[in-house]
Amino acid sequence: MRYVKFTLEQLVRVQGALGQWKESWEPIQDISVATSNKLYSTVTNDAVYRKYAPTGITMFKGFEKNGTYRIVNDEVAYEVQSFNVDSRITQLLLKEVVMSE
């Protein structure tokens, strides 16, 4: 694993000029994240299900408990499903998303 530079963005609700509410991604800061794919297995009856889930680690500690985040760079974008800031390094459970142009 190696650290890659990502832009951390938070989903915020902003009120438009006509008073309507809309959601937009607001950049917070650039952070370094090391990502990898973990293999998770579950057994149901006699069937074994395997799933790869991207995970990451970072030194950034400023995540808010009720916030919705994503990390983006030129190559890939991940939605942050959950995070754990209780240890020295923050652990991230990620979900890869497709960015629309």
C-alpha positions in Angstrom: 0.0 0.0 0.0 1.2 3.5 -0.7 -0.4 6.8 0.1 -2.1 8.7 -2.7 -3.3 12.3 -2.6 -7.2 12.7 -2.6 -9.5 15.6 -2.2 -11.8 15.1 0.7 -15.3 16.5 0.0 -18.4 16.8 2.3 -22.0 16.7 1.1 -23.7 19.9 2.2 -27.2 21.4 1.7 -27.2 24.9 0.3 -30.2 27.2 -0.3 -30.4 28.6 -3.8 -31.4 32.1 -4.9 -35.1 31.1 -5.1 -35.1 29.4 -1.7 -34.9 25.8 -2.9 -32.5 23.4 -1.2 -30.0 21.5 -3.1 -27.1 19.3 -2.2 -23.5 19.9 -3.4 -20.1 18.5 -2.7 -17.8 21.0 -0.9 -14.1 20.4 -0.9 -12.6 20.3 2.6 -8.9 19.7 2.1 -6.4 17.4 0.3 -5.5 14.3 2.3 -3.3 11.3 1.7 -5.0 7.9 1.8 -3.6 4.4 1.3 -6.3 2.1 -0.3 -6.6 -1.6 -0.7 -9.2 -4.2 -1.5 -10.2 -6.6 1.3 -11.9 -9.9 0.8 -14.9 -10.5 3.0 -16.6 -13.9 3.1 -20.0 -14.8 4.5 -21.6 -18.3 4.7 -25.3 -18.7 4.4 -26.6 -22.3 4.6 -24.1 -24.1 2.3 -23.3 -21.1 0.1 -20.1 -19.1 0.5 -20.3 -15.5 -0.7 -17.2 -13.5 -1.3 -17.1 -9.8 -1.7 -14.2 -7.4 -2.3 -14.6 -4.1 -0.5 -12.1 -1.2 -0.8 -10.7 0.1 2.5 -8.4 2.9 3.3 -6.3 4.5 6.0 -5.4 8.2 6.6 -3.9 10.4 9.2 -6.8 12.9 8.9 -9.0 13.1 12.0 -11.5 15.8 11.2 -14.5 13.6 10.2 -17.8 14.7 11.8 -20.0 11.9 13.1 -23.1 12.8 11.0 -21.2 14.0 7.9 -21.4 12.4 4.4 -18.0 12.3 2.7 -16.2 11.2 -0.5 -12.6 11.2 -1.6 -11.8 12.1 -5.2 -8.7 12.2 -7.4 -8.1 12.2 -11.2 -8.4 8.4 -11.5 -11.0 7.3 -9.0 -13.7 8.4 -6.6 -14.8 6.7 -3.4 -17.8 7.3 -1.1 -16.8 7.0 2.5 -19.3 4.4 4.0 -17.9 4.6 7.5 -14.9 5.7 9.4 -13.1 4.9 12.7 -11.1 7.8 14.2 -10.5 6.1 17.6 -6.9 5.0 16.9 -3.8 6.8 15.8 -4.7 6.2 12.1 -8.2 6.7 10.7 -9.7 3.6 9.1 -12.1 4.1 6.2 -14.6 1.7 4.6 -15.1 2.9 1.0 -17.4 2.3 -1.9 -16.1 3.0 -5.5 -18.4 5.4 -7.4 -18.6 6.4 -11.0 -18.3 10.1 -11.6 -20.6 11.6 -14.2 -19.2 14.2 -16.5 
